[in-house]
Amino acid sequence: MIIRFLLIFVILLAPLSTLQAAEAVSVGVVLPLSGKFGAFGNKALQGVELALEKYNSIEAGKKRPVRLLIKDSKGMPKMAEKAVSELNTEGVDVIIGPILATTADAAAKKAQEFKTPIITMTQKEGITGIGGWVFRNGMTNAAQIKGLVDYASRQGVKKAAILYPDNLFGRELTIVFTAEMVKLGGEVVASKDYKEGQTDFGLEIKALVGPEFLEKMKVYTEEREKEFKEAGKSKAKPTPPTSEIEPVEEMERPMPDFDAVFIPDYADRVGLIVPQLAFYDVRDVKLLGISGWNSPKLINMAGDFLSDDVMIVDGFFSGSPRPQVIDFVGAYRKTFGEEPGIVEALAYDTMGIVLSLIPKGGDSRGGIKNTILKIKDYQGVSGNITFSGNDAERSFYYLTVNRGVIEEVADH
């Protein structure tokens, strides 16, 4: 908090000579800094502040000063609307935020009314449809699934099964995944839901693979047991341990009728499911996961059952070898003493985008609005960003598991 106070203090009390040289650009920030979602809001604010600190450290005195005006929405639509009204009165040139779906709609409508460009970071679908002054730099569920299916398809996935939680989130992602698979020439051959809080997934997995696979697997297992016994009898005495016997396989191991399983859930649940897939012999298939898989919990719970067959999509990966990520993570740790996540990364990039507009003539509300629309391949820490209309399109991070460690893989 001391660092934050000093940073804002320096911004607001910039030397008079600097302000005389060029009028300050006013950037408004609307985030839930208190209340139920205060932790998320403060993480986002730290990302904004870090981007501004980097801007201020480069070519000091040769750039326009930036005035940061911060408003607390408290996670409430009315407060978000009030914050935008106050920022309009205070003459801001552009607004960053909100991040919550519940407040983004109210803030965006008010910004559209005042013709103030606003870049939200919400996942809320359709937010940019409010009007031409409303932009979004966020990672929506639909975009995330589209990126995952595109990558999986390029890696040879043609047939997928889905094991999903029976809630709004799980059902929505299942629908999007299925549509994207069909669009790219693949298909979803089986899907099965499970209840929230469930820990035993045996029935669901059996339903997913089907009775034919289970019967084939039973025969295969019995055949292998028979081979081991016969191989043991034919060995000269003393008989070596069973583990050293390598019988010739007389039948091919059965495979389920799909080459990948998609599980749209978080690490604590996926960590329970993956070992049970192995128990029911669902092996040698790709495991497809969303950003919620990118957690140490997944490794702690199911690390022995994970390999490079895992494909995870995410909008940020703090362990990435990309230079801009290394710089961001290092600066964030040094300044705030903790590891940044996707919220901080999105906020850092959103502020970075705004700051990048200043030297390009984005010196008024209309100028900023028009310049945002021209952003192409902005090299952010949350991916390479291009604004397609008022919505940011981004590249994703693709992750796998290598010897018990989540790693980034090159997207070829």
C-alpha positions in Angstrom: 0.0 0.0 0.0 2.9 2.4 0.7 4.3 1.7 -2.8 0.9 2.4 -4.3 0.5 5.7 -2.3 3.9 6.9 -3.4 3.3 6.0 -7.0 -0.1 7.9 -7.2 1.4 10.8 -5.2 4.2 11.2 -7.8 1.8 11.0 -10.7 -0.5 13.7 -9.3 2.2 16.0 -8.1 4.4 15.9 -11.3 6.7 18.9 -11.7 5.0 22.0 -13.1 7.6 22.3 -15.9 6.6 18.8 -17.1 2.9 19.6 -17.1 3.6 22.8 -18.9 5.5 21.0 -21.6 2.6 18.7 -22.4 -0.9 18.4 -21.0 -1.3 15.3 -18.9 -3.4 12.4 -20.2 -6.0 11.3 -17.7 -6.7 7.6 -17.3 -9.6 6.5 -15.1 -9.6 3.1 -13.4 -12.8 1.4 -12.2 -12.2 -1.8 -10.1 -13.7 -3.5 -7.0 -11.1 -2.5 -4.5 -13.2 -3.4 -1.5 -16.0 -5.9 -0.7 -16.2 -9.5 -1.8 -14.1 -9.1 -4.9 -11.6 -6.6 -3.4 -8.7 -9.1 -3.7 -9.2 -9.4 -7.5 -9.6 -5.6 -7.9 -6.4 -4.9 -6.0 -4.4 -7.4 -8.1 -5.6 -5.8 -11.3 -4.7 -2.3 -9.9 -1.2 -3.6 -9.2 -0.9 -4.6 -12.8 -2.0 -1.2 -13.9 0.4 0.5 -11.6 3.3 -1.6 -12.8 2.7 -0.7 -16.4 2.6 3.0 -15.5 5.8 2.6 -13.5 7.5 1.1 -16.5 6.2 3.9 -18.7 7.5 6.6 -16.3 11.0 4.9 -16.1 11.6 5.2 -19.9 12.9 8.4 -21.4 12.0 10.5 -18.4 10.9 14.0 -19.3 10.5 13.1 -23.0 6.9 11.9 -22.8 3.5 13.2 -21.8 2.7 12.8 -18.1 -0.2 10.5 -17.1 -2.7 11.2 -14.4 -4.3 8.1 -12.8 -7.7 8.5 -11.3 -8.8 5.4 -9.3 -12.4 4.6 -8.4 -13.7 1.8 -6.2 -16.8 0.1 -7.7 -17.1 -2.2 -4.6 -18.3 -4.9 -7.0 -21.7 -3.1 -7.3 -23.3 -2.0 -10.6 -24.6 1.3 -9.1 -21.2 2.2 -7.7 -19.5 1.4 -11.1 -22.0 3.6 -12.9 -21.3 6.4 -10.3 -17.6 6.0 -10.8 -17.8 6.5 -14.5 -20.0 9.6 -14.0 -17.4 11.0 -11.7 -14.5 10.3 -14.0 -16.4 12.0 -16.9 -16.8 15.1 -14.7 -13.1 14.9 -13.9 -12.3 14.9 -17.6 -10.7 11.5 -18.1 -9.5 10.6 -21.6 -10.0 6.8 -21.3 -11.3 4.4 -18.7 -9.8 0.9 -17.8 -12.1 -1.6 -16.1 -14.3 -3.1 -14.7 -13.3 -6.8 -14.5 -16.6 -8.2 -13.1 -19.5 -9.1 -15.4 -21.9 -7.7 -12.8 -20.4 -4.2 -13.0 -19.0 -4.1 -16.6 -22.5 -3.7 -18.2 -23.4 -0.7 -16.0 -20.1 1.0 -16.5 -20.0 0.4 -20.2 -23.5 1.8 -20.7 -22.6 5.0 -18.8 -19.3 5.4 -20.7 -21.1 5.0 -24.0 -23.5 7.7 -22.9 -20.6 10.1 -22.2 -18.7 9.0 -25.3 -15.7 8.0 -23.2 -13.6 5.1 -24.5 -13.6 2.3 -21.9 -11.6 -0.9 -22.1 -13.2 -3.6 -19.9 -11.5 -6.8 -18.8 -14.6 -8.8 -18.3 -15.5 -12.3 -19.6 -19.1 -11.1 -20.2 -20.1 -12.0 -23.7 -21.7 -9.2 -25.8 -20.3 -6.3 -23.8 -18.9 -4.5 -26.8 -22.3 -4.6 -28.4 -23.3 -1.7 -26.1 -21.7 0.7 -28.5 -18.6 1.9 -30.3 -17.0 3.5 -27.3 -16.9 0.1 -25.4 -13.9 -2.2 -25.8 -12.8 -5.4 -24.2 -9.4 -6.9 -23.5 -10.4 -10.1 -21.6 -10.2 -13.8 -22.0 -13.7 -15.1 -22.7 -14.6 -18.7 -22.3 -15.6 -19.0 -26.0 -12.2 -17.6 -27.1 -10.3 -19.9 -24.8 -12.2 -23.0 -26.1 -11.7 -21.9 -29.7 -8.0 -21.6 -29.1 -7.8 -25.1 -27.4 -9.8 -26.9 -30.2 -7.7 -25.2 -32.9 -4.5 -26.3 -31.2 -5.7 -29.8 -30.5 -6.9 -30.2 -34.1 -3.4 -29.2 -35.4 -2.0 -31.9 -33.1 -4.1 -34.6 -34.7 -7.2 -34.7 -32.5 -10.2 -35.8 -34.6 -12.5 -37.5 -32.1 -13.1 -36.3 -28.6 -15.1 -37.2 -25.6 -16.3 -34.7 -22.9 -16.6 -35.3 -19.2 -18.1 -32.1 -17.8 -19.7 -30.7 -14.6 -23.4 -30.4 -14.6 -23.5 -26.6 -14.1 -23.9 -23.6 -16.3 -20.1 -23.2 -16.8 -19.7 -26.9 -17.8 -22.7 -27.0 -20.1 -21.7 -23.8 -21.9 -18.1 -24.9 -22.5 -19.3 -28.3 -23.7 -21.6 -26.6 -26.3 -18.8 -24.3 -27.5 -16.3 -27.2 -27.6 -18.6 -29.4 -29.6 -19.4 -26.6 -32.2 -15.7 -25.8 -32.6 -14.8 -29.5 -33.1 -17.4 -29.8 -35.9 -16.3 -26.5 -37.5 -12.7 -27.9 -37.8 -13.8 -31.2 -39.2 -13.7 -33.2 -36.0 -16.5 -34.7 -33.8 -17.5 -35.3 -30.2 -18.3 -39.0 -30.0 -19.4 -39.1 -26.4 -20.2 -36.8 -23.5 -21.2 -37.4 -19.9 -21.9 -35.0 -17.1 -21.2 -35.4 -13.3 -22.5 -33.6 -10.3 -20.7 -30.8 -8.5 -18.9 -32.1 -5.5 -18.7 -35.6 -6.8 -15.5 -37.6 -6.1 -16.2 -41.1 -7.6 -16.5 -40.9 -11.4 -16.5 -44.7 -12.2 -20.0 -44.8 -13.6 -19.5 -41.7 -15.7 -16.2 -43.0 -17.2 -17.8 -46.4 -18.0 -20.6 -44.6 -19.8 -18.1 -42.5 -21.7 -16.1 -45.4 -23.0 -19.1 -47.7 -23.6 -19.7 -51.4 -22.8 -17.9 -52.6 -26.0 -14.6 -51.1 -24.9 -15.0 -52.5 -21.4 -15.6 -56.0 -22.7 -12.6 -55.8 -25.0 -10.5 -54.5 -22.2 -11.6 -57.4 -20.0 -10.6 -59.9 -22.7 -7.3 -58.2 -23.2 -6.5 -58.2 -19.5 -7.3 -61.9 -19.2 -5.2 -62.7 -22.3 -2.2 -60.9 -20.8 -2.6 -62.7 -17.5 -2.6 -66.0 -19.4 0.5 -65.0 -21.3 2.4 -64.1 -18.1 1.5 -67.5 -16.5 2.5 -69.4 -19.6 5.7 -67.4 -20.0 6.6 -68.1 -16.4 6.1 -71.9 -16.8 8.3 -72.0 -19.9 11.3 -70.3 -18.2 14.2 -72.5 -17.0 14.5 -72.7 -13.3 14.9 -70.7 -11.2 12.0 -68.7 -12.5 12.8 -65.0 -12.7 10.5 -62.5 -11.1 7.3 -61.8 -12.9 8.4 -58.2 -13.5 11.3 -59.5 -15.7 9.1 -61.6 -17.9 8.3 -59.9 -21.3 5.6 -62.0 -23.0 4.9 -61.5 -26.6 1.6 -59.6 -27.0 -0.8 -61.7 -29.1 -3.5 -59.0 -29.2 -3.5 -55.3 -29.6 -4.5 -53.2 -26.6 -8.1 -51.9 -27.0 -8.6 -48.2 -27.4 -11.7 -46.1 -26.7 -13.5 -44.6 -29.7 -11.8 -41.2 -29.2 -8.3 -39.8 -29.1 -8.9 -37.0 -26.5 -10.9 -36.3 -23.4 -12.0 -32.7 -22.7 -12.7 -31.8 -19.0 -14.0 -28.2 -18.6 -13.3 -28.0 -14.8 -10.7 -26.8 -12.3 -7.6 -28.5 -11.0 -9.0 -29.7 -7.7 -11.7 -31.7 -9.6 -9.5 -32.7 -12.5 -7.0 -34.0 -10.1 -9.5 -36.6 -8.9 -10.7 -37.5 -12.4 -7.4 -38.2 -14.2 -6.3 -41.1 -11.9 -9.7 -42.7 -12.3 -9.5 -42.5 -16.1 -6.2 -44.4 -15.8 -7.8 -46.9 -13.5 -10.5 -47.7 -16.1 -7.8 -48.0 -18.8 -8.5 -44.8 -20.6 -4.8 -44.3 -21.5 -2.9 -43.1 -24.5 -5.4 -40.3 -25.2 -4.9 -36.6 -25.1 -6.3 -34.8 -22.0 -7.6 -31.4 -23.0 -8.0 -28.7 -20.3 -8.8 -25.0 -19.7 -6.9 -22.4 -17.8 -8.2 -23.8 -14.5 -5.9 -26.8 -15.0 -2.8 -24.5 -14.8 -2.3 -25.0 -11.1 0.2 -26.8 -8.8 -2.9 -28.6 -7.4 -3.1 -30.6 -10.6 0.5 -31.9 -10.3 0.1 -32.5 -6.5 -3.1 -34.6 -7.0 -2.4 -36.4 -10.3 1.2 -35.8 -11.3 1.9 -39.6 -11.7 -0.8 -39.9 -14.3 0.1 -36.8 -16.4 2.5 -36.6 -19.4 3.0 -34.6 -22.6 -0.4 -36.0 -23.7 -1.9 -33.1 -21.6 -2.9 -30.0 -23.6 -3.8 -26.9 -21.5 -4.8 -23.5 -22.9 -4.3 -20.3 -20.9 -4.1 -16.6 -21.3 -0.9 -16.2 -19.2 1.9 -18.4 -18.0 4.3 -17.0 -15.4 6.9 -19.7 -16.3 7.0 -18.7 -20.0 10.5 -18.1 -21.5 9.1 -15.2 -23.5 11.2 -12.1 -22.8 8.3 -9.8 -22.0 6.9 -12.4 -19.5 10.3 -12.8 -17.8 10.6 -9.0 -17.4 7.0 -8.6 -16.2 7.2 -11.5 -13.6 10.5 -10.3 -12.3 9.3 -6.7 -11.9 6.0 -7.8 -10.3 7.8 -10.0 -7.8 10.3 -7.3 -6.9 7.6 -4.6 -6.5 4.8 -6.6 -4.8 6.5 -9.7 -3.4 4.3 -12.2 -5.1 3.6 -14.1 -8.3 1.3 -12.5 -10.9 -1.6 -14.3 -12.5 -4.0 -13.7 -15.4 -5.8 -10.8 -13.7 -2.6 -8.9 -13.2 -1.4 -9.7 -16.7 -4.6 -8.5 -18.4 -4.6 -5.3 -16.4 -0.9 -4.7 -17.1 -1.5 -5.2 -20.8 -4.6 -3.0 -20.9 -2.7 -0.1 -19.3 0.2 -0.8 -21.6 -2.1 -0.6 -24.6 -3.4 2.8 -23.4 0.1 4.1 -22.8 1.2 3.0 -26.2 -1.5 5.2 -27.8 -0.1 8.4 -26.3 2.8 8.9 -28.7 0.6 7.9 -31.7 -1.7 10.9 -31.3 -4.3 9.4 -29.0 -4.7 12.6 -27.2 -8.4 13.0 -27.0 -11.4 10.7 -26.4 -12.1 10.4 -30.1 -8.4 10.0 -31.0 -7.9 7.2 -28.4 -11.1 5.5 -29.6 -9.9 5.5 -33.2 -6.4 4.4 -32.3 -7.5 1.4 -30.3 -9.2 0.1 -33.4 -5.9 0.1 -35.2 -3.9 -2.0 -32.7 -2.3 -5.0 -34.4 -0.1 -7.6 -32.8 0.6 -5.8 -29.5 3.2 -7.9 -27.8 1.6 -8.4 -24.4 2.3 -10.7 -21.5 -1.2 -12.1 -21.9 -0.6 -13.0 -25.5 -0.2 -11.0 -28.8 -3.2 -8.7 -29.0 -5.1 -7.4 -32.1 -8.3 -5.5 -31.9 -10.8 -7.0 -34.3 -13.5 -4.3 -34.1 -13.9 -3.5 -30.4 -12.9 -6.9 -29.1 -9.3 -7.9 -28.5 -8.3 -11.2 -30.2 -5.2 -12.8 -28.6 -2.8 -15.7 -29.0 -2.8 -18.2 -26.2 -0.3 -20.1 -24.1 -0.3 -23.9 -24.7 1.0 -25.9 -21.8 1.8 -29.5 -21.1 3.3 -31.6 -18.3 6.9 -32.8 -18.5 8.2 -34.9 -15.6 5.8 -33.5 -13.1 6.2 -29.8 -14.2 3.8 -27.7 -16.2 5.7 -26.2 -19.2 4.9 -24.1 -22.2 5.1 -25.8 -25.6 5.8 -24.0 -28.9 2.6 -23.5 -31.0 3.5 -24.9 -34.4 
